[in-house]
C-alpha cells in the first residue's frame, strides 16, 4: 500500500507528519511512501533527506492525493488555496485518511468524507489506554506546548524567573500559577521550576496533587466532588463550583507574575477560569498564556491568535504553540503516526478491524457512515 504525506496548509502550521526516521520504518513495514515537495522545510527536513530515506518526493499534488491508498497528515482537511478544492474531496473514494481532526470543528469535512466513503482515523480520538500511549499525539504535542508556553511568558515578562543575588541587591523569584495539571500543565510546571520560579498549580482532579508536588510546585487544593471521568479527563463543573474555584484562584493570581492556563474538556468549550475582574486584580506587568484559546479560552480577555494588553496585563493567545517548536513536534508526531499505522498493519497490509479497540476508538468515518457517537449527534443537529 502507498502512503502520501502532504504539506500542511492550515494557518500557522509548520509541522510535518513524517520524518526520515519514520519513512525508513514505514518502508520496512511494507509500505511505499511519498512526501509532497517542500513538506518538511519548516521543520528543517529537506526533500533530499526524504529521498535518502527511501521516499518519493511528489510535485503533482492532486495526482499524489488520488494515487495514495492512505493520506496521513497533521491537521484535518481544509480548502486547498492553490488547487481551489477541499482536501476531503482530493482523496480517492474509499481511501484512508489519518489526521488530527477535531470533529466538533470540522463537520463539513466529515460530511464530505462520508459521501466519498473515506475511512478516516482521527488521532484526536485515539483511546486513552496503555496500548495506545505511543500513538497519543495529544500528549506528545501538549508536552511541547507546556514547555514553550513558559518560555513565551518568560520572554514577555519584565522580570527574572529565578532568585538572583547580586552586588546591587537580591532579586526575588517570579511566581507562576499553572491552571490545569494535565500533560501540558505538568510540563509547564517542570519548565518554570527549571527556570527558577516559585510555582503553584491547580487542577480539579485531586489525583494529580502528588504529580504536581513531585515537580516542586505547591498544589492549590480546592476540593471538588466527582471531578474526573472514566478516561481520566476533567469533568465539566457546575457554575457554583466554578465560581467557588474562581474566588480562591483570584487570591492566588493577585500576586502572580505569570499565569498559564491549560484546562480543556473534550468536546466542550474550555472552562472560564480567569474573569475580567481577576485580570484587573493581577499585578501590572504580569503575563497570562491562555493555552485553551482555540476552544474559547480559559481567560475572558484572551483573543485567538493575538497578544494583547488588558488592564496592564499581557495576554498571549497563540493558537498553535506546538508548531513554534516544529522540529521536535514533528519528530514526536511522526513517531505517533508510525506507531498507529504499524499497530493497524497485519502481514504488511493496513487492516481495519472494527472489533479492535484502537480502530474502534479512532475510526471517525467508515463506509459512508460516522462511527463517533458525539460527532453523529453534532451532524444530526447541524
C-alpha positions, 0 to 999 in steps of 0.5 A, a space after each residue: 500500500 502507498 502512503 502520501 504525506 502532504 504539506 500542511 496548509 492550515 494557518 500557522 502550521 509548520 509541522 510535518 507528519 513524517 520524518 526520515 526516521 519514520 519513512 525508513 520504518 514505514 518502508 520496512 513495514 511494507 509500505 511505499 511512501 511519498 512526501 509532497 515537495 517542500 513538506 518538511 522545510 519548516 521543520 528543517 527536513 529537506 526533500 533530499 533527506 526524504 529521498 535518502 530515506 527511501 521516499 518519493 518526493 511528489 510535485 503533482 499534488 492532486 495526482 499524489 492525493 488520488 494515487 495514495 491508498 492512505 493520506 496521513 497528515 497533521 491537521 484535518 482537511 481544509 480548502 486547498 488555496 492553490 488547487 481551489 478544492 477541499 482536501 476531503 474531496 482530493 482523496 480517492 473514494 474509499 481511501 484512508 485518511 489519518 489526521 488530527 481532526 477535531 470533529 466538533 470543528 470540522 463537520 463539513 469535512 466529515 460530511 464530505 468524507 462520508 459521501 466519498 466513503 473515506 475511512 478516516 482515523 482521527 488521532 484526536 480520538 485515539 483511546 486513552 489506554 496503555 496500548 495506545 500511549 505511543 500513538 497519543 499525539 495529544 500528549 506528545 504535542 501538549 508536552 511541547 506546548 507546556 514547555 514553550 508556553 513558559 518560555 513565551 511568558 518568560 520572554 514577555 515578562 519584565 522580570 527574572 524567573 529565578 532568585 538572583 543575588 547580586 552586588 546591587 541587591 537580591 532579586 526575588 523569584 517570579 511566581 507562576 500559577 499553572 491552571 490545569 495539571 494535565 500533560 501540558 500543565 505538568 510540563 509547564 510546571 517542570 519548565 518554570 521550576 527549571 527556570 527558577 520560579 516559585 510555582 503553584 498549580 491547580 487542577 480539579 482532579 485531586 489525583 494529580 496533587 502528588 504529580 504536581 508536588 513531585 515537580 516542586 510546585 505547591 498544589 492549590 487544593 480546592 476540593 471538588 466532588 466527582 471531578 474526573 471521568 472514566 478516561 481520566 479527563 476533567 469533568 465539566 463543573 457546575 457554575 457554583 463550583 466554578 465560581 467557588 474555584 474562581 474566588 480562591 484562584 483570584 487570591 492566588 493570581 493577585 500576586 502572580 507574575 505569570 499565569 498559564 492556563 491549560 484546562 480543556 474538556 473534550 468536546 466542550 468549550 474550555 472552562 472560564 477560569 480567569 474573569 475580567 475582574 481577576 485580570 484587573 486584580 493581577 499585578 501590572 506587568 504580569 503575563 497570562 498564556 491562555 493555552 485553551 484559546 482555540 476552544 474559547 479560552 480559559 481567560 475572558 480577555 484572551 483573543 485567538 491568535 493575538 497578544 494583547 494588553 488588558 488592564 496592564 496585563 499581557 495576554 498571549 493567545 497563540 493558537 498553535 504553540 506546538 508548531 513554534 517548536 516544529 522540529 521536535 513536534 514533528 519528530 514526536 508526531 511522526 513517531 505517533 503516526 508510525 506507531 498507529 499505522 504499524 499497530 493497524 498493519 497485519 502481514 504488511 497490509 493496513 487492516 481495519 478491524 472494527 472489533 479492535 479497540 484502537 480502530 474502534 476508538 479512532 475510526 471517525 468515518 467508515 463506509 459512508 457512515 460516522 462511527 463517533 457517537 458525539 460527532 453523529 449527534 453534532 451532524 444530526 443537529 447541524 
